[in-house]
Every structure is written in structure tokens, then in C-alpha cells.
């Protein structure tokens, strides 16, 4: 199952904290494998769409479309409990959640803010690990493009806010502490909960030597994973892309029980408008971007997004797989076909070798399939 088989915390080492004392918890059974689940690697998301086509909640509607696409990966902004419960019942194995993404912390993490953030994150994680444990699903608790909180008016030429960076470090570490405490204290067996932080101005630091979230914040945090909203590098040559991902990964302090490469692509893609409104160009250029990122072998590469969320001067910008007239784009067809071909590869391997493809095998297949699609 995507990531869960790769990123398993050592269960025997889990401890339970009671009354300030650390007690050894009993060893838990190994995580069972979900039948017919494997590393899909490539996926998409539905967040703040500019349109919808049914009376359903927009996130729920979008999630249904993503499931119909063949994806078991869903990235969303955490909805209210009724909608979230409905999403849990859908056939996704991995959920990436924008969770408590307001910027109250920017003025400094007061004791009251720290208490609120810790308690909310702890209780949410505990709920996932108890009520959702039998689902065997994996959850990533994170946020949207953090560099914009550190640059006034989201201006990359603006002065980096060092005080906000210090507050962000504490905010991320409080969330991590809450998740780790819940993981220690709940005897879960199948469900997994991780944190991630998201950066979006890596190239400013990597090539320009500027202070950004990647070099001023991430090295001082203890987050599990790093999401890269990678628009600033996606059109660079392959060598630059891979070097930037290496650089980003090196900023993460090492963590036991997690893979060496902990950076994934949380957002990437060119809009319909950026491709001149040409579906073939949009499909080709985005397919090339996905293949380029896959060459580094991140755990996830997520295209932004299913329904467009940006409207300028009354016109849809076109970050979409399905447009505002409910028409699937050529890129939608490519991703649908890729996911279907992944399923066929998995079935053949199961028949031939009695096992599912490894992450490396599926990532290699996906990169090659995308690269050869236009030939």
C-alpha cells in the first residue's frame, strides 16, 4: 500500500505516556497489506474549486471524480466532520489534509496559541488512530505554501520576515509534538498519521542564497515529510530539478523509521491559459513535468488540480483536469490511462510473481509510460 508499507514507524519502539511517566507499550502486530493496493505515486487534488456540477459539497463531489479517475490518493482542505466521514468511506488509501492553516501563529506562539494548537492536533490525530484505525488508511497533516506567510504580500522580492519564521518553527514543532504524543499513546495497528510542511520558494534559497522557509525554518523543525509546491522549478532542466530536490531533502533533519527521501511534490502543473488554451499542448507539457519529477523518485507527485480554482477578470485560468463546462481535458485522459495501466501491471505481477509491484518498480513504470505516451 502506497507509503504505508514503506514508511512504517517501528511499532515495538512505541511508548505510552501516563501521568508524566514513560511506560513501554506492548508490541503491536505488523501492519497488514491492503489487497490489490500498491504505490500509485501520481495523483491530484480538489481544493477551493471555482465551480461544481451537483448539489453535493464541492470537496465531496470532487473526491468522487478523483476516485472515478482511478486514484487512491486524495489531497483536500479538511472539511467539516460530516463531509470528512463521507470521504473516509471512499476508496482512498492516502489523504493529504490542509489542517488548521490559519496564520494566527505569525505574531508569535503565545502559551494560549500553543495550547490550542497542541490540543486540537493531538485530539485529531488520536481520533484518526482510534476510530479510523480499522480502515488501514494513511493521513498526512499539513498546510499550504508556507513561504508566502514569510514574505509580505506574497512578494518573492519582499523582505523575509525572520520573526514570523521563528514563530513558524515553533508552530510546526508543536504540531509534530502533538502527533508524536498521540502516536505513542494510542495502540494503533493499521492507520498511519504523519505531518508535513510545505515550501514553495526553494529556488530562491538554492540558487539565490536567500533566506526562505526551506533553509531558515525546515532545518529547525522535526516534521515527518516535506511537501514542495514546485512551480518555481518545474520548467527547469532535469538536472536542476533533481539538484533542487536533493537540496530540499538535505534540509530535513534525519528521522528514524522514515525513508531517506522525505520530499514529495505537493503541487505542480501548468494552467490551460499558460498553454495557450490548447489541450494537446496542456497535456504534453504537464505530462513532461510529471515525468521529470518522477525521475527523482518522490513518494508522491500531485497535479494541481481536478477543478480550476483561479479566476482572473471573470475568466477561468484553467488549473484543471475537468473544465467548467464539465469536459475532461486530454490530461485527464492521460492520468486515467496511466492509473488503469498501473492496475494491469499490478495484476500481471501478482499472477506471475504472487506479489504487488514495489514503489521503485511502479515509479519507474510510471515515468517510462508518461515519457513514451507522446511517441
C-alpha positions in Angstrom: 0.0 0.0 0.0 1.3 3.4 -1.0 3.8 4.7 1.6 2.4 2.7 4.5 4.4 -0.3 3.6 7.5 1.9 3.2 7.1 4.4 6.0 6.2 2.2 9.0 7.2 3.5 12.4 8.9 0.8 14.5 5.9 -0.4 16.5 7.9 -2.2 19.1 9.6 1.1 20.0 6.3 2.9 20.7 5.9 4.1 24.2 2.8 5.2 26.2 3.0 8.3 28.4 0.8 8.1 31.5 0.9 10.7 34.3 4.2 12.1 33.2 5.8 8.6 33.2 7.0 6.8 30.1 5.9 3.2 30.0 6.8 0.6 27.4 3.7 -0.3 25.3 3.2 -3.9 24.3 4.5 -4.8 20.8 1.8 -4.4 18.2 1.2 -6.8 15.3 2.6 -5.9 11.9 0.6 -3.7 9.5 -1.5 -5.9 7.2 -1.3 -5.3 3.5 -4.4 -3.9 1.8 -5.3 -6.3 -1.1 -4.6 -5.0 -4.6 -3.1 -1.7 -3.2 0.3 -0.5 -4.5 2.2 2.7 -5.0 0.3 4.8 -7.5 2.8 7.8 -7.0 0.9 10.2 -9.3 -2.3 11.9 -8.2 -4.3 15.1 -7.9 -6.3 17.2 -5.5 -9.5 19.2 -5.0 -9.3 22.4 -3.0 -11.4 25.6 -3.2 -12.8 24.9 -6.7 -14.4 27.8 -8.7 -17.3 25.6 -9.8 -19.1 22.3 -9.3 -21.9 20.4 -11.0 -24.1 18.8 -8.3 -25.8 19.8 -5.1 -23.1 17.9 -3.1 -20.4 19.6 -1.2 -17.7 20.7 -3.7 -15.0 18.7 -1.9 -17.1 15.5 -1.8 -18.1 15.9 -5.4 -14.5 16.4 -6.5 -13.4 13.4 -4.4 -15.9 11.2 -6.2 -14.5 12.4 -9.6 -10.9 11.7 -8.4 -12.0 8.2 -7.3 -13.6 7.6 -10.7 -10.3 8.6 -12.3 -8.8 5.6 -10.6 -6.8 7.4 -7.9 -6.5 6.2 -4.3 -4.7 9.4 -3.3 -6.8 12.4 -2.2 -5.5 15.9 -1.2 -8.0 18.3 0.3 -8.6 21.1 2.8 -10.0 19.3 5.9 -13.8 19.7 5.6 -16.4 19.7 8.5 -16.9 16.3 10.2 -19.9 15.1 8.2 -18.1 15.5 4.9 -14.9 14.1 6.2 -16.6 11.0 7.4 -18.1 10.6 3.9 -14.7 11.0 2.4 -13.2 8.3 4.7 -15.8 5.9 3.3 -14.4 6.4 -0.2 -11.8 4.0 -1.7 -8.8 6.2 -1.0 -5.8 4.8 0.9 -3.9 8.1 1.4 -5.3 11.5 2.4 -3.3 14.7 2.5 -5.0 17.3 4.6 -4.6 21.0 5.0 -5.3 21.2 8.7 -5.6 24.4 10.8 -4.0 26.5 8.1 -4.7 30.0 9.5 -1.7 32.2 10.4 -2.6 33.1 13.9 0.9 32.0 14.9 2.7 34.7 12.8 2.6 37.2 15.7 4.3 34.7 18.0 3.2 31.4 19.6 1.7 32.6 22.9 1.1 30.0 25.6 -2.6 30.1 24.7 -2.0 29.6 21.0 0.5 26.8 21.7 -2.1 25.0 24.0 -4.9 25.4 21.3 -2.7 24.1 18.5 -1.3 21.2 20.5 -4.7 20.1 21.9 -6.5 20.3 18.5 -3.8 18.4 16.7 -3.4 15.8 19.4 -7.1 15.1 19.6 -7.5 15.0 15.8 -4.6 12.5 15.5 -5.9 10.4 18.3 -9.3 10.2 16.6 -7.7 9.1 13.4 -5.7 6.4 15.1 -8.6 5.1 17.1 -11.9 5.4 15.2 -10.2 5.2 11.8 -7.6 2.5 12.6 -9.6 -0.3 11.1 -9.7 1.4 7.7 -5.9 0.9 7.3 -5.6 4.4 5.8 -2.7 6.8 5.9 -3.1 10.5 6.7 -0.7 13.4 6.2 -1.5 16.6 8.3 0.0 19.7 6.6 -0.6 23.1 5.2 -0.4 25.3 2.1 2.7 27.1 0.7 4.5 28.3 3.8 6.9 30.7 2.2 4.0 33.1 1.5 3.5 33.5 5.2 7.1 34.7 5.5 7.1 37.2 2.5 4.9 40.3 2.9 2.0 40.3 0.3 3.3 37.0 -1.1 6.0 39.0 -2.9 9.2 37.0 -3.6 11.1 40.3 -3.8 9.8 41.3 -0.3 11.9 41.3 2.8 12.0 37.9 4.6 10.2 38.0 8.0 12.6 36.5 10.4 10.2 36.9 13.4 7.5 35.1 11.5 10.0 32.3 10.6 10.8 31.8 14.3 7.1 31.6 15.1 6.6 29.1 12.2 9.3 26.9 13.6 7.5 26.7 17.0 4.1 26.2 15.3 5.3 23.3 13.2 7.1 21.7 16.2 4.1 22.0 18.4 2.0 20.1 15.8 4.7 17.5 15.4 4.9 17.0 19.2 1.1 16.6 19.3 1.1 14.0 16.6 4.0 12.1 18.1 2.4 12.1 21.6 -0.8 10.7 20.1 1.1 8.0 18.1 2.8 7.0 21.4 -0.3 6.8 23.4 -2.7 5.1 21.0 -2.3 1.3 20.4 -3.0 1.6 16.6 -2.1 -1.2 14.2 -3.2 -0.3 10.7 -3.8 3.5 10.4 -0.9 5.9 10.0 -0.7 9.6 10.7 2.3 11.8 9.6 2.9 15.6 9.5 4.3 17.6 6.6 5.3 21.2 6.0 5.0 22.8 2.6 7.6 25.0 1.0 7.2 26.9 -2.3 10.3 29.1 -2.9 13.1 26.6 -2.8 14.9 28.1 -5.8 15.4 31.4 -4.1 17.5 29.7 -1.5 19.1 27.0 -3.6 20.2 29.3 -6.5 19.9 32.8 -4.9 21.2 32.1 -1.4 18.2 33.9 0.1 16.5 33.2 3.4 13.4 31.1 2.8 11.4 28.5 4.6 13.5 25.7 3.2 16.8 26.9 4.8 15.6 29.1 7.7 12.7 27.0 9.0 12.8 23.4 8.0 16.3 22.5 9.5 15.0 23.6 12.9 11.8 21.5 12.7 11.1 17.9 13.4 8.4 17.3 10.7 8.0 13.9 9.1 7.7 14.9 5.5 8.3 17.9 3.3 5.8 18.9 0.5 7.2 21.0 -2.3 4.8 23.2 -4.2 7.2 23.1 -7.1 6.1 25.8 -9.6 9.5 27.6 -9.3 11.4 24.6 -10.6 9.1 22.6 -12.8 10.2 24.2 -16.1 13.9 24.0 -15.2 16.2 21.3 -16.9 16.1 17.8 -15.4 19.5 18.2 -13.7 18.3 21.4 -11.9 15.1 19.8 -10.8 16.9 16.8 -9.3 19.5 19.0 -7.7 16.8 21.2 -6.1 15.0 18.2 -4.7 18.3 16.9 -3.3 18.9 20.3 -1.7 15.4 20.4 -0.2 15.7 16.9 1.2 19.1 17.7 2.8 17.4 20.4 4.9 15.3 17.9 6.7 16.8 16.7 10.0 17.1 12.8 9.9 14.3 10.8 11.5 14.4 7.1 12.4 11.8 4.9 10.8 11.3 7.1 7.7 12.8 6.8 4.2 15.9 8.7 3.2 13.9 10.8 0.7 11.1 12.6 2.5 10.2 15.3 0.0 7.2 14.9 -2.2 5.6 17.1 -4.9 2.5 18.6 -3.3 1.7 20.8 -6.3 2.9 21.2 -9.9 1.4 21.9 -13.3 0.8 24.4 -16.0 -2.6 26.0 -16.5 -4.8 25.9 -19.6 -4.1 29.6 -20.1 -0.4 29.1 -19.8 -0.6 26.5 -22.6 -2.5 28.9 -25.0 -5.8 27.1 -24.4 -4.6 24.2 -26.5 -5.5 20.8 -24.9 -2.7 18.9 -26.7 -0.1 21.4 -25.5 -1.5 21.3 -22.0 -1.4 17.5 -21.9 2.1 17.3 -23.3 3.8 19.9 -21.1 2.2 18.7 -17.9 3.0 15.1 -18.8 6.6 16.1 -19.2 6.6 17.9 -15.9 5.2 14.8 -14.1 7.8 12.5 -15.7 10.6 15.0 -14.8 9.6 14.9 -11.1 9.2 11.1 -11.1 12.8 10.7 -12.2 13.9 11.8 -8.7 11.5 9.2 -7.1 9.5 11.3 -4.7 6.8 9.3 -2.9 4.1 11.5 -4.5 3.7 13.8 -7.4 0.4 15.7 -7.3 -1.0 17.7 -10.2 -2.9 20.9 -9.3 -5.8 20.2 -9.7 -9.1 18.5 -10.6 -11.3 21.6 -11.0 -9.8 25.1 -11.5 -9.6 27.4 -8.6 -8.3 30.6 -10.2 -10.5 33.1 -12.0 -9.0 36.3 -13.4 -11.1 39.1 -14.9 -14.0 36.7 -15.0 -12.1 34.0 -16.9 -11.1 30.6 -15.8 -7.3 30.3 -15.7 -7.6 26.5 -16.1 -5.7 24.6 -13.4 -7.9 21.7 -14.2 -8.5 18.1 -15.4 -12.2 18.8 -15.9 -13.1 22.2 -17.1 -16.0 24.5 -16.0 -18.2 23.0 -18.8 -17.7 19.5 -17.3 -15.4 18.5 -20.2 -12.5 16.2 -19.3 -9.2 17.5 -20.7 -6.7 15.4 -22.6 -4.5 15.4 -19.5 -7.4 13.8 -17.6 -7.4 11.0 -20.1 -3.7 10.6 -19.7 -3.9 10.2 -16.0 -6.9 7.9 -16.2 -5.0 5.7 -18.6 -1.8 5.8 -16.5 -3.7 4.6 -13.4 -5.5 1.9 -15.4 -2.2 0.7 -16.8 -0.7 0.6 -13.3 -3.6 -1.7 -12.3 -2.8 -4.0 -15.2 0.9 -4.1 -14.3 0.0 -5.0 -10.7 -2.4 -7.8 -11.8 0.2 -9.3 -14.2 2.9 -9.2 -11.5 0.5 -10.8 -8.9 -0.2 -13.6 -11.4 3.4 -14.1 -12.3 5.2 -13.5 -9.0 2.5 -13.6 -6.4 3.3 -10.1 -5.2 2.5 -6.4 -6.0 4.9 -4.0 -7.6 7.3 -2.2 -5.3 7.4 1.6 -5.1 10.5 1.7 -7.2 9.0 -0.6 -9.8 5.8 1.4 -10.1 7.6 4.8 -10.1 9.9 3.5 -12.9 6.9 2.2 -14.9 5.0 5.5 -14.5 8.0 7.6 -15.5 8.6 5.5 -18.6 4.9 5.3 -19.5 4.5 9.1 -19.3 7.7 9.7 -21.3 6.6 7.4 -24.1 3.0 8.5 -24.2 3.5 11.1 -26.9 5.7 9.0 -29.1 
